[in-house]
Amino acid sequence: MRRRPLPPVREESSQSKSWRSACDSDLAMYALVACVGALTYANSLAGEFVHDDIPAIVSNRDVNGANPVLSVFVNDFWGTPMSDPNSHKSYRPLTTLSFRLNYALCGLSAWWWHACNVVLHATCCALVLRAGAVLARLERPFAALAALLFAVHPVHTEAVAGVVGRADVLACVFFLSSLLLYHGCAGRHRVWASVVLAALSMLAKETGLTALLFNVAFDIYRSWTPVSRSSTAVKRRWRCDSVCGRSARALAALALLAAARLALLQGSLPAFSPQDNPPAFHPSLAIRLMTFCYLAAFNWWLLLCPWSLSHDWQMGSVPLVTSGWDPRNLMTCAALIAFLALAYRCFLDLEMQRHTPAVVGVLLLVLPYLPASNLLVTVGFVVAERVLYIPSVGSVLLTVYGVQLLWRRDVSCRRWLVLGVAVLVAGGVARTHLRNRDWRTRETLLRADLAVLPHNAKLHYNFANFLKDIEQQENAIKHYKEALKLWPSYASAHNNLGTLVVASGRAEHHFLQALKYNRDHVNAHYNLAKLYRKKNRIAESLKMLERCISLEPRFVQAYLELLLLTPQGDKRWILDKLLKLEPGNWEHYLLYGNWYKDRGLLPTSLEYYTRALRAALPRAARAPGAALRAACLALRAAGQWARVLQLLSRWHVSRGDGPGLARRLAAERAWRLRSELAGRAALYARPAHSAMTSTCLHHSQLEVSADSYQLKQRDNTVSRTVYHRGAEPNVAYTINKFSCQKSSEYKKSVSLSAQYKPTHNKSETGLKQKSCPLHKKKKMKDPEPFQQFVSDHLIKTY
């Protein structure tokens, strides 16, 4: 018997159920891809700030809030003004603003910075899935596979595990969003919205501007044939606009953005050296062309087989291709043939558009890489894995499209395809996990990359710098010499090596060698100036410092060194310059205060000491110890003990030391009481007038009762308020009120024992007049100097 058919279901309910199931499956895929991307880089959260993170984040004044927010839009990525000839000219204010927001929220806690990078990477993984389904028109499972391969790709470790790589990740977010808005949405303003997103991508990193090139090229491709125009869906999508109008607007926006970016160069191109990019400075055009083509093929190979990875590929890592018989030209030819075959296939299929994933993959592979290829403009690197973050989207789309074609053609090989894809994803996760461990610290990164590129002179130089910082001088000297052996004209290696061989007498030679290979080396001029000063060659030292300041007018250390060589009366302009360069540095105020103190201007020196304390207070509690000590010593030398106590009390109140404040106030009251008693005893010890007859007592015979010296009820209330409130804002007022009490309030509390009361009138007692035994036949000795009651730890703890 035939099976009874199932009852029919209404069409609306089936469509709604299928739509819900499709949405649920899409959300599940997006969540899966994002979670895989986040978990793959989860072990990078324990990393520190390494490599370029130090100059771009830790010491960048635009990031740590030392400069105003508007300076982000006039400085380059490293905090140097764009108008400066030494500027790197990398204008990425959006990335710098994200760094500044990170610093405002969590300071320099590296975990949160890495977490932000991981979240952005997970967002990019979801966008790659969307782009693979909407733009490349891959089937949903294969689009998810492309996103998985992108999520675990080991070449992304520099962009995700390194905090500075956020520029590439953030640019990719806006890049893919611009593409999806232009080609995957309907609306009259989608073109301008995609332009805005492309501009944001450019403000995150310069390569984001190529999103507009992709939009125009892919738009022309999709609108090329009448077949696509006859499609109902395409007609509904493009009926309100024409490809010429869209392309014209996108190209006009591209021209304006490119012109604005060129205007930001302010008439000068970035200054690179042969150490940064050796092929770009070779005089032979043929050698430059062969080397750059090989570098393009080598970058593609890194995307296909990311095994040998390094954060620095400079200085001998990739030797120049100087001959046509170089074996590396075979890789260049193979890559060129593969690219031409893909382009030819896409061109033949232009009418039918059956290989759209291949077109999207080629465009995403080539266009974002063009700015870093050295074919259009010269860049400051040979190979950089971080710039491959966006081109890797095109690489994984091409790979997955090949897998999709094999899946359709041969059913028998599907098991092998599944096994191969599983091995590929698992291998990517394992390699990325290991590479993330290399990026944890500066030491692990340098050691891992030296194992991959032992002939890289810059890696030896950076590792020697690390060894120097941890005070392994002998090993640092070995690596500096190895760097000079691989690259003899390495000026910075000569300079740093000179700082370690001062005792051997070879320092001057290395400093001069550094100036021989780089006449504008600022640090070499500065180090030579210090060396000449120690050798008492003052004229040569001054000459080097003048040259150093002319090369770098904001070089603070040079001004500090010049301050040591300048006569006392001519130091004022240097101190003013230091305050102008770093108005928030408390050490400069301390130097200014010391200068005024040496000239005998105590009030002015105290004013600058106070400024030093105010400038240092928000930064560290122990930093202004020198300024506090200098102010206290100046007041003590002037005999102003009360102001010393007042300064110390105010300083402790400003620090918020509430629990110990009551003890210090009690010590202050006792100190004032003893000072008062010492003053009274000195008055009693003075010789009496010749016409007066009195019975004098020595101050050691005075008896002070602990209960008799109590403050008034009002003063007790003030002290209790200080004890309970600690470091509240009104504490300073109560302390000042306490310290300004009149001495008359203490006079009322002084009492003497009855048997020691002095009598100055003979008629009152009827005793025979006697002379004071203390004044008999000798001059009264001065009372012993009063010992300071406040312990020295109030000054020396800082």
C-alpha positions in Angstrom: 0.0 0.0 0.0 1.0 3.5 -0.7 1.8 5.6 2.3 -0.8 8.1 3.2 0.4 11.6 2.5 0.8 14.1 5.3 -1.9 16.7 5.7 -1.1 19.9 3.9 0.3 22.9 5.8 -0.6 26.5 5.0 2.0 28.3 3.0 2.3 31.3 5.4 3.1 29.2 8.4 5.7 27.2 6.5 7.4 30.4 5.3 7.4 31.9 8.7 8.9 28.7 10.2 11.5 28.5 7.6 12.4 32.2 8.1 12.7 31.7 11.8 14.8 28.6 11.4 17.1 30.4 8.9 17.5 33.4 11.3 18.2 31.0 14.2 20.8 29.1 12.1 22.4 32.4 11.0 22.7 33.7 14.5 24.1 30.4 15.7 26.8 30.6 12.9 27.6 34.2 13.8 27.9 33.3 17.5 30.0 30.2 16.7 32.4 32.1 14.5 32.8 35.0 17.0 33.3 32.7 19.9 36.0 30.7 18.0 37.8 33.9 17.1 37.7 35.1 20.8 38.7 31.8 22.3 41.6 31.3 19.8 43.2 34.6 21.1 42.1 34.1 24.8 45.7 33.3 25.9 46.9 36.6 24.5 45.0 38.4 27.4 47.9 37.8 29.8 50.3 39.6 27.5 52.2 42.8 28.3 52.9 45.9 26.3 55.7 44.9 23.9 57.5 46.2 20.9 55.6 49.2 19.4 53.1 49.3 22.3 55.7 51.2 24.4 56.2 54.3 22.1 52.6 54.3 20.8 50.8 53.8 24.1 52.8 53.9 27.3 54.9 56.9 26.4 52.5 58.6 24.1 51.2 61.8 25.6 48.2 61.8 23.4 47.1 58.5 25.0 48.0 59.0 28.6 46.2 62.3 28.8 49.2 64.6 29.1 48.1 66.4 25.9 44.6 67.7 25.3 42.1 65.7 23.2 42.4 68.0 20.2 46.1 67.2 19.9 45.1 63.7 18.7 43.9 65.3 15.4 47.1 67.3 14.8 49.6 64.6 15.8 50.6 61.4 14.1 50.1 57.9 15.5 53.2 58.2 17.7 52.3 61.5 19.3 54.6 63.7 17.1 53.1 66.8 15.4 52.3 66.2 11.7 54.1 69.4 10.9 57.4 68.0 12.3 59.8 66.9 9.6 60.7 63.9 11.7 57.1 62.8 11.9 56.2 59.3 10.8 53.1 60.8 9.0 50.9 58.0 10.0 47.6 59.7 10.7 45.3 57.4 12.7 43.3 59.6 15.1 40.4 57.1 15.5 42.8 54.4 16.8 44.5 56.9 19.1 41.1 57.9 20.5 40.3 54.3 21.2 43.7 54.0 23.1 42.9 57.2 25.0 39.5 55.8 26.0 41.1 52.6 27.1 43.5 54.6 29.3 40.7 56.7 30.8 38.7 53.5 31.7 41.4 51.1 32.9 44.8 52.9 32.9 47.7 50.8 31.8 46.2 47.5 32.8 47.2 45.5 29.7 44.5 42.9 30.2 41.7 45.3 29.2 43.7 46.5 26.2 44.1 43.0 24.9 40.5 42.2 25.6 39.4 45.1 23.4 41.5 43.8 20.6 40.0 40.3 21.0 36.5 41.7 20.9 37.2 43.6 17.7 38.7 40.5 16.1 35.5 38.5 17.0 33.5 41.3 15.4 35.6 41.0 12.2 35.0 37.3 12.1 31.3 37.8 12.1 31.6 40.4 9.4 33.7 38.0 7.3 30.9 35.5 7.5 28.4 38.1 6.3 30.7 39.2 3.5 31.2 35.7 2.3 27.5 35.1 2.1 26.3 38.4 0.7 29.3 39.7 -1.4 31.0 36.5 -2.4 27.7 34.5 -2.6 29.2 31.5 -1.0 26.9 28.9 0.4 26.2 29.4 4.1 28.3 26.5 5.4 31.2 27.5 3.2 30.9 31.2 4.2 31.1 30.0 7.9 34.1 27.9 7.0 35.8 31.0 5.5 35.1 33.0 8.7 36.5 30.1 10.8 39.7 30.1 8.8 39.9 33.8 9.2 39.3 33.5 12.9 42.2 31.1 13.5 44.7 32.4 11.0 48.1 32.6 12.7 49.2 35.6 10.6 46.8 37.8 12.6 48.7 37.4 15.9 50.6 40.6 15.4 47.4 42.5 14.7 45.4 41.0 17.6 48.0 40.0 20.3 49.9 43.3 19.8 47.9 46.2 21.1 49.2 48.5 18.4 47.7 46.1 15.8 44.3 47.5 16.8 44.7 49.9 13.9 44.4 47.1 11.4 41.6 45.3 13.2 39.6 48.5 13.7 40.2 49.5 10.0 38.9 46.0 9.0 35.7 46.5 11.0 34.8 49.7 9.1 36.2 48.3 5.8 33.8 45.3 5.8 31.0 47.4 7.1 31.4 49.9 4.2 31.4 47.0 1.7 28.3 45.4 3.2 26.4 48.7 3.3 27.2 49.5 -0.3 26.5 46.1 -1.8 24.2 44.4 0.7 21.7 47.1 1.6 19.0 49.0 -0.2 18.4 52.7 0.2 19.1 56.0 -1.4 21.8 57.1 1.0 23.8 53.8 1.1 26.6 55.2 -1.0 27.3 58.2 1.2 26.9 56.0 4.3 29.5 53.6 2.9 31.7 56.6 2.1 31.5 57.7 5.8 32.5 54.2 6.9 35.4 54.1 4.5 36.6 57.5 5.9 36.4 56.0 9.4 38.4 53.1 8.2 41.0 55.4 6.8 41.2 57.3 10.1 41.9 54.0 11.8 44.6 53.1 9.3 45.4 54.5 5.8 44.7 51.2 4.0 41.0 51.6 4.8 40.6 54.1 1.9 40.8 51.1 -0.5 37.2 50.2 0.5 36.0 52.8 -2.0 38.1 51.2 -4.8 36.6 47.8 -4.0 33.1 49.3 -4.0 33.5 50.9 -7.4 35.2 47.9 -9.0 32.7 45.3 -7.7 29.8 47.6 -8.6 30.9 47.8 -12.2 31.4 44.0 -12.2 27.9 43.3 -10.9 26.2 45.7 -13.3 28.2 44.7 -16.4 25.9 42.2 -18.2 22.3 42.4 -19.3 21.8 39.1 -17.5 22.2 40.6 -14.2 20.0 43.6 -15.1 17.2 41.2 -16.1 17.2 39.7 -12.7 14.2 40.8 -10.7 16.1 41.0 -7.4 18.9 43.1 -9.0 16.3 45.3 -10.6 14.6 46.0 -7.3 17.9 46.7 -5.7 19.3 49.1 -8.3 16.2 50.6 -9.8 16.6 53.9 -7.9 20.1 54.5 -9.0 22.5 53.8 -11.8 26.0 52.4 -11.7 27.5 55.5 -13.2 26.0 57.7 -10.5 27.1 55.5 -7.7 30.6 55.1 -9.2 30.9 58.9 -9.8 30.0 59.7 -6.2 32.3 57.0 -4.8 35.2 58.2 -6.9 34.6 61.8 -6.0 34.6 60.9 -2.4 37.8 58.9 -2.9 39.5 61.8 -4.6 38.5 64.2 -1.7 39.6 61.8 1.0 42.9 61.1 -0.8 43.5 64.9 -1.2 42.8 65.5 2.5 45.2 62.7 3.4 47.9 64.2 1.2 47.3 67.6 2.7 48.0 66.2 6.2 51.5 65.5 5.1 52.0 69.3 5.2 54.6 69.4 2.4 57.0 66.7 3.6 57.0 63.0 3.0 57.9 60.6 5.9 61.6 60.1 6.3 62.7 56.5 6.1 66.2 55.1 6.1 67.8 52.2 4.2 67.7 50.3 7.5 63.9 50.4 7.4 63.4 49.5 3.7 66.7 48.6 1.9 65.1 47.8 -1.5 63.5 51.2 -1.8 66.9 52.9 -1.6 68.7 50.8 -4.1 69.8 52.8 -7.2 68.9 50.0 -9.7 65.3 50.0 -10.9 65.5 46.4 -12.0 66.6 45.2 -8.5 63.9 47.3 -6.9 61.2 45.8 -9.1 62.4 42.2 -8.8 62.6 42.6 -5.0 59.2 44.2 -4.6 57.5 41.5 -6.8 59.2 38.8 -4.7 57.9 40.5 -1.5 54.4 40.4 -2.9 54.7 36.7 -3.6 56.3 36.2 -0.2 53.4 37.9 1.5 50.9 35.7 -0.3 52.9 32.7 0.8 52.6 33.8 4.4 48.8 33.8 4.0 48.9 30.3 2.6 51.5 28.9 4.9 51.9 31.1 8.0 54.7 29.0 9.7 57.7 31.3 9.8 56.4 34.4 11.6 58.2 37.4 13.0 57.3 40.9 14.2 60.3 42.5 12.4 61.5 41.6 8.9 64.0 44.4 8.5 67.8 44.5 8.0 68.8 41.3 6.2 65.7 39.3 6.9 64.8 39.3 3.2 67.9 39.8 1.0 67.7 41.8 -2.2 67.0 40.0 -5.4 70.0 41.2 -7.4 70.0 38.7 -10.2 67.5 37.2 -12.7 68.9 33.7 -11.8 68.0 34.0 -8.2 65.8 30.9 -7.3 63.4 33.2 -5.5 62.2 34.5 -8.8 60.5 31.1 -9.3 58.2 31.9 -6.5 57.5 35.3 -8.0 56.7 33.7 -11.4 54.4 31.1 -9.7 52.5 33.7 -7.9 52.2 35.9 -11.0 50.9 33.0 -13.1 48.3 32.0 -10.4 47.1 35.6 -10.3 46.9 36.0 -14.0 45.0 32.7 -14.3 42.5 33.9 -11.7 42.1 37.2 -13.4 41.6 35.5 -16.8 39.0 33.2 -15.5 37.1 36.0 -13.9 37.2 38.0 -17.1 35.9 35.1 -19.2 33.1 34.6 -16.7 32.2 38.3 -16.8 29.0 37.6 -18.7 27.6 34.8 -16.6 29.2 35.8 -13.2 29.3 32.2 -12.0 32.6 32.8 -10.1 31.8 35.8 -8.0 33.7 34.4 -5.0 36.8 34.4 -7.0 36.3 38.0 -8.1 35.7 39.1 -4.5 38.6 37.2 -3.3 41.0 38.6 -5.8 39.9 42.2 -5.2 40.1 41.8 -1.4 43.6 40.2 -1.8 45.1 42.8 -4.1 43.5 46.2 -3.4 44.1 46.5 0.4 47.7 45.3 -0.1 48.5 48.0 -2.7 49.4 50.8 -0.2 51.9 48.5 1.5 53.4 47.0 -1.6 56.0 49.7 -2.2 54.8 49.9 -5.8 52.8 53.1 -5.3 54.5 54.8 -2.3 57.5 53.9 -0.2 56.7 52.5 3.2 58.9 52.0 6.3 59.0 48.2 6.3 59.8 45.3 4.0 57.3 42.7 5.3 54.7 43.4 8.0 52.3 40.7 9.0 49.8 43.2 10.5 49.1 44.7 7.0 47.9 41.3 5.9 44.9 41.4 8.2 42.4 42.7 5.5 44.0 40.9 2.5 43.7 37.6 4.4 39.9 37.9 3.9 40.4 37.6 0.2 42.9 34.7 0.7 40.4 32.6 2.8 37.6 33.3 0.4 39.6 32.0 -2.5 40.6 28.9 -0.5 37.1 28.1 0.6 35.7 28.7 -2.9 38.1 26.0 -4.1 36.8 23.7 -1.4 33.2 24.4 -2.4 34.0 23.6 -6.1 35.6 20.3 -5.1 32.6 19.5 -2.8 30.2 19.9 -5.7 32.2 18.0 -8.3 33.3 14.9 -6.6 31.1 13.2 -3.9 33.7 10.5 -3.2 36.3 13.0 -1.9 34.0 14.8 0.6 35.3 12.8 3.5 38.9 13.8 2.7 37.8 17.4 2.3 36.2 17.4 5.7 39.3 15.8 7.2 41.6 18.3 5.5 39.5 21.3 6.6 39.4 20.0 10.2 43.2 19.6 10.2 43.6 23.1 8.7 41.4 24.7 11.4 43.0 22.7 14.2 46.5 23.5 12.9 45.5 27.2 12.8 44.3 27.1 16.4 47.4 25.4 17.6 49.8 27.7 15.7 48.0 30.8 16.8 48.0 29.6 20.4 51.7 29.1 20.4 52.3 32.4 18.6 50.2 34.2 21.2 52.6 32.9 23.9 55.5 34.4 22.1 53.7 37.8 22.3 53.3 37.7 26.1 56.5 39.5 27.0 59.3 41.4 25.3 61.8 38.7 26.1 59.7 35.8 24.7 58.9 37.7 21.6 62.6 38.5 20.8 63.8 35.0 21.6 61.2 33.4 19.4 61.9 35.7 16.5 65.7 35.3 16.8 65.2 31.6 16.4 63.3 32.2 13.2 65.5 35.0 11.8 69.0 34.7 13.3 70.5 36.9 10.5 68.2 39.9 11.4 70.5 42.7 12.7 67.6 44.6 14.2 66.4 41.7 16.3 69.9 41.4 17.8 69.9 45.1 18.4 66.5 45.0 20.2 67.5 41.9 22.2 70.6 43.7 23.3 68.5 46.7 24.4 66.4 44.3 26.5 69.5 42.7 28.0 70.9 46.2 28.8 67.6 47.1 30.6 67.9 44.0 32.8 71.6 44.8 33.5 73.1 41.9 31.6 75.8 44.1 30.1 78.1 41.4 28.8 75.4 39.6 26.8 74.1 42.9 25.6 77.6 43.8 24.2 77.7 40.5 22.4 74.4 41.1 20.6 75.3 44.7 19.8 78.5 43.4 18.2 76.5 40.7 16.3 74.2 43.4 15.0 77.1 45.4 13.8 78.6 42.3 12.2 75.4 41.8 10.2 74.9 45.5 9.5 78.2 47.5 9.9 76.5 50.9 9.3 74.0 50.5 12.1 74.3 53.9 13.8 72.0 53.1 16.7 73.9 49.9 17.5 77.1 51.9 17.6 75.6 54.5 19.9 74.1 52.0 22.4 77.3 50.0 22.4 79.3 53.1 23.2 77.2 53.6 26.4 78.3 50.2 27.6 82.1 50.5 26.9 82.8 53.8 28.6 85.1 52.1 31.0 87.2 50.6 28.2 87.7 53.9 26.5 86.0 52.8 23.3 82.9 54.9 23.8 84.0 57.9 21.9 84.9 55.7 18.9 81.5 54.2 18.7 79.7 57.6 19.1 81.8 59.0 16.3 81.0 55.9 14.2 77.3 56.5 14.8 77.7 60.1 13.6 79.6 58.9 10.6 76.8 56.8 9.4 74.0 59.1 10.6 75.1 62.8 11.0 71.7 63.6 12.5 71.7 61.0 15.2 70.5 63.0 18.2 71.4 60.5 20.9 75.0 60.2 19.7 75.4 64.0 19.9 74.0 63.9 23.4 76.1 61.0 24.6 79.2 62.7 23.2 78.4 65.9 25.0 78.1 64.0 28.3 81.4 62.2 27.6 83.2 65.5 26.8 81.8 67.1 30.0 83.2 64.3 32.1 86.6 64.7 30.4 86.4 68.5 31.1 86.2 69.3 27.3 83.6 72.0 27.9 83.8 73.7 24.5 83.3 70.4 22.5 80.5 69.4 24.9 78.7 72.7 24.3 79.1 72.3 20.6 77.5 68.8 20.7 74.6 70.1 22.8 73.9 73.0 20.4 73.8 70.5 17.5 71.6 68.2 19.5 69.1 71.0 20.3 69.1 72.2 16.7 68.2 68.7 15.6 65.6 68.2 18.3 64.4 71.4 19.9 62.2 69.6 22.4 65.0 67.3 23.7 64.7 67.8 27.5 67.8 65.8 28.4 70.0 68.1 26.3 68.7 71.2 28.2 69.3 69.4 31.5 72.9 68.7 30.4 73.3 72.2 29.2 72.2 73.4 32.6 75.2 71.8 34.2 77.6 73.7 31.9 76.0 77.1 32.1 77.1 79.7 34.7 74.8 80.3 37.6 73.6 83.7 36.4 72.7 82.5 32.9 70.6 79.5 33.8 67.3 81.2 33.9 66.5 80.9 30.2 67.2 77.2 30.3 64.9 76.7 33.3 62.2 78.7 31.6 62.6 76.5 28.5 62.3 73.4 30.6 59.1 74.6 32.2 57.7 75.5 28.7 58.5 72.0 27.3 57.2 70.1 30.3 55.0 72.3 32.5 53.7 69.3 34.5 57.2 68.0 35.5 57.7 68.7 39.2 61.5 68.2 38.9 61.8 71.3 36.7 60.1 73.4 39.4 62.5 71.9 42.0 65.5 72.9 39.9 64.1 76.4 39.6 63.5 76.6 43.3 67.1 75.4 44.0 68.4 78.1 41.7 66.5 80.8 43.5 67.6 79.4 46.9 71.3 79.6 45.8 70.7 83.2 44.9 69.3 83.9 48.4 65.7 84.5 47.3 64.0 82.3 49.8 60.3 83.4 49.3 60.6 82.8 45.5 62.3 79.4 46.0 59.5 78.4 48.4 56.9 79.3 45.8 58.6 77.0 43.2 58.9 74.2 45.8 55.2 74.5 46.4 54.5 74.3 42.7 56.7 71.2 42.5 54.6 69.6 45.3 51.3 70.5 43.5 52.6 69.1 40.2 53.8 65.8 41.7 50.8 65.2 44.0 48.4 63.7 41.3 51.1 61.3 40.0 52.8 59.5 42.9 52.9 59.9 46.7 56.6 59.4 46.9 57.7 61.4 43.9 57.8 64.9 45.5 60.0 63.8 48.5 62.9 65.9 47.2 60.8 69.0 46.8 59.3 68.6 50.3 62.7 68.0 51.8 64.1 71.0 50.0 61.3 73.3 51.2 61.6 72.0 54.8 65.4 72.5 54.8 65.1 76.0 53.5 62.6 76.9 56.2 64.7 75.3 58.8 67.8 77.2 57.7 65.7 80.4 58.1 64.6 79.3 61.6 61.0 79.2 60.6 60.1 76.0 62.5 56.4 76.8 62.7 56.2 77.0 58.9 58.0 73.6 58.7 55.3 72.0 60.9 52.6 73.8 58.9 54.0 72.5 55.6 54.3 69.0 56.9 50.8 69.0 58.3 49.3 70.3 55.1 51.2 67.8 53.1 49.9 64.9 55.1 46.4 66.2 55.0 46.5 66.5 51.2 47.7 62.9 51.1 44.6 61.8 53.1 46.4 60.2 56.0 43.5 60.4 58.4 44.4 57.7 61.0 47.9 59.1 61.6 46.8 62.7 61.5 45.7 62.9 65.2 49.1 61.6 66.4 50.8 64.3 64.2 48.6 67.0 65.6 49.3 65.8 69.2 53.0 66.0 68.4 52.5 69.4 66.9 50.7 70.7 70.1 53.4 69.2 72.3 56.1 70.7 70.2 54.5 74.1 70.4 54.1 73.8 74.1 57.7 73.0 74.7 58.8 75.8 72.4 56.7 78.2 74.5 58.2 76.9 77.7 61.7 77.2 76.2 61.0 80.8 75.3 59.7 81.6 78.8 62.7 80.0 80.4 65.0 82.0 78.2 63.2 85.2 79.4 63.6 84.2 83.0 67.3 83.4 82.5 68.2 86.8 81.3 70.1 89.1 83.7 67.8 91.3 85.8 68.0 95.1 85.7 70.4 96.6 88.2 67.7 98.6 90.0 65.5 95.5 90.5 65.9 92.9 93.1 64.4 89.6 92.4 64.7 85.9 93.2 65.3 84.1 89.9 64.7 80.5 89.0 66.4 78.4 86.4 64.2 77.0 83.7 65.0 73.5 84.7 63.2 74.1 88.0 59.9 74.7 86.2 57.3 72.0 86.7 54.8 71.3 84.1 51.7 69.4 84.9 50.1 67.2 82.3 46.6 68.2 83.3 47.3 71.9 83.5 48.0 72.3 79.8 44.7 71.7 78.2 43.3 73.6 75.3 40.0 75.3 75.4 36.8 73.6 74.6 36.8 75.1 71.1 40.2 73.7 70.3 39.2 70.3 71.6 36.3 70.4 69.2 38.7 71.3 66.3 41.1 68.5 67.1 38.2 66.0 67.3 37.0 67.2 64.0 40.4 66.6 62.5 40.7 63.2 64.0 37.3 62.0 62.7 37.4 63.6 59.3 40.9 62.7 58.2 41.6 64.1 54.8 38.3 65.9 54.1 38.6 69.2 52.3 37.9 71.3 55.4 40.7 69.7 57.4 43.3 72.2 56.0 41.1 75.1 57.4 40.9 73.5 60.9 44.6 72.9 61.0 45.4 76.5 60.0 42.9 77.6 62.6 44.7 75.5 65.2 48.2 76.6 64.1 47.2 80.3 64.3 46.2 80.3 68.0 47.7 83.0 70.0 50.3 82.3 72.5 48.1 83.9 75.2 45.9 80.9 75.2 48.9 78.8 76.3 50.0 81.4 78.8 46.8 80.8 80.8 47.6 77.1 81.1 51.1 77.6 82.6 51.3 77.1 86.3 54.2 76.8 88.7 54.5 75.0 91.9 53.9 77.2 95.0 57.4 76.6 96.5 59.0 77.9 93.3 57.0 81.1 92.8 59.4 84.0 92.3 59.1 87.1 94.6 60.2 90.4 93.3 59.0 92.6 96.2 60.9 92.4 99.5 58.0 93.9 101.4 55.7 91.0 100.7 57.8 88.3 102.5 60.0 90.2 104.8 63.0 88.2 103.7 66.4 89.6 103.4 67.4 90.6 99.9 69.7 88.1 98.3 71.3 88.0 95.0 70.5 85.3 92.5 73.0 82.5 92.8 72.9 81.9 89.1 74.2 85.4 88.4 77.0 85.4 91.0 80.4 86.3 89.6 79.8 84.9 86.2 77.7 85.5 83.1 74.6 83.6 82.7 74.9 80.7 80.2 72.5 80.5 77.3 70.0 77.8 77.6 70.7 74.6 75.9 69.3 74.5 72.3 65.9 73.1 72.1 65.8 69.7 70.5 63.3 69.2 67.7 60.3 67.2 69.0 59.0 66.1 65.6 60.8 62.9 64.5 62.8 62.9 61.3 60.7 60.2 59.7 58.2 62.9 58.7 60.8 64.1 56.2 62.8 61.1 55.3 59.9 58.7 54.4 59.6 60.1 50.9 
